[in-house]
């Protein structure tokens, strides 16, 4: 039996108390659990590099509107305007380009690699109707701002059924 110290069991004594209780019990002991399979299932940590590769090149955007305009902003720091392609077709906006590190030396050993260099692309459906002809795109201080004039859509017309 475990000795009490101010109504608390000391850890080693607590363990011994449980072991002694198990040994003293004449009831049959439950079967040991089956051994784990030889090959463990992959854990989420095993796939982190694959998931990171899937996210590489995904351009983050902010999309918001005022009363008269729809505005898309994208952080494109380090991208030359000549390496940027912005297009729209039937309410689908595509922004793509290439981000170059400017350093083409052969790397012998990476210590940390957090920056993405290479091609990127983002395609999104615009949430409101816009005038695709009256679009303005500006690259300033590493932020691409695309501004569309919104089109007022007519309200649905009630059709009387005869």
N, C-alpha and C positions, 0 to 999 in steps of 0.2 A: 504494500500500500504506500502511496506517495506521502511524503511529509509536507505539511503545510507551513508556509512562512508568511505570517500576517494574512492569512486566508488566501494566499496565492501559492500555486504549485510552481516549484522551480522547474524549468523546461526539461532537464534530464529526468527529473523525478516523474513528471507528467508522462513522458514517453514510456518510462519503465512501468508506470501504473497501467497504461493501456496494454503494453505487452504482457504484463502479468495477468491482467484480466482475460486476455485472449487465450493464454496458455492454461489458465484455470478452468476455462469453460470447456465442458465435455461435449458440447454440441458439435456436430460435424461442421467443418470450415467450408465456406463457399469456394467453388472452383476458381482457380486463378484465371484472369482474363487471357484470352487468346493472344498470342504474340502478334505484334504489328507486322503488316506485310513488309516484304523485303524492300519494295520500292515505295517510298512515301509519295503522296500526292504533292504536286507543286504548290508552294505557298504563294501568296500575293507578292511577297518580296522577290521571288524568283523571276517574276514577269515584269518588274518595274522598268527594266531597260527597254523591253519591247514596247510597253505602253508609252514611255517617253519618246521613242522613235516615232510612234504613231502621231504624237502631238507636235513633233518638230515641223516647222514650216507653217503652222496654223497661225494666221494673222489675227490678232485680237482687235475688235472694233467696238466703238460706241455708236449706237443709232438712236437718235432722238429727233423730236420735231418741235417747231414753233407753230404759230397759227398759220403761217404761209409757206414754210419750208420744211423739208426733211434733210437732216444733216447726219453724215457718217464721218466719224473720225477714226483714224488708225495710226498707231505709233509705228513709224517707219524710219526711226533714227538710223543713220548710216546708209540709207538707200539713196543712190543717185537717181535723180528724176528720169534719166535716160534708161534706167533699169527697172522702171515702174510701168505697169500696163493696167489701165483702168478701162473697163468696158461695161456697157449695159445693153440688155436685149430683153424685151417683154417683161420688164419689172425685175429682172435678175441682174444683180451687180456682181462683177468679178474684179477683184484686185489681185494682181500677181506681180512678182518681181524677183530680183536676186539681191541678196545681201552679201557683199564681199567684205572679207576681213581686211583686205588690202595687203595682207602678208602671205605670200605664197611660198615661204620657206618650208623645207621638209622638217616635220616635227619628229624628234627622236623619242620623246617620252612625255606624255601629258601628265600633269599633276592635277589640274582642275580644268574641266571643259563644260562651261555652263552656257556660253553664248552660242546661238544658232547662226551658222553661216551657210548660205546656199539659197535655193529657190524656196519661195513661199507663195501661197495662194489662199484666197478666201472668196467664196461665192455665197451670196445670200439673197433671199427674196425680199424685196422692199415691202414694208408693212402697209404702205399707202400708195395711192396712185400719184405718179409724178409726171412732169413734163420732161421727157427724156432728151429733148432738144435743148432745153435751157439749163443745162447742168454746168456747174463750175467746180473745178478741182484745183486745189492749191497745196503745195508742199512747202511748209515753213517750219523751221526749227525742229525738224524730225517728225512732224505731225502732218499727215495727209488729211485734208478736210474736203469732203465732197458735199456740195450743196445743191439740192434739187428744189425746184418750185413745185409745190403740191398742186394737184388738179382737184377742183371741187367736183365730186361725183354727184350726179343728179340722184335725187331720191327715187326709189322705186315707184313706178306709176301703177296705180291700182287699175286693174282690168276687170271690167264687169262681165260676168259670165251670163250669157243669155240662155 
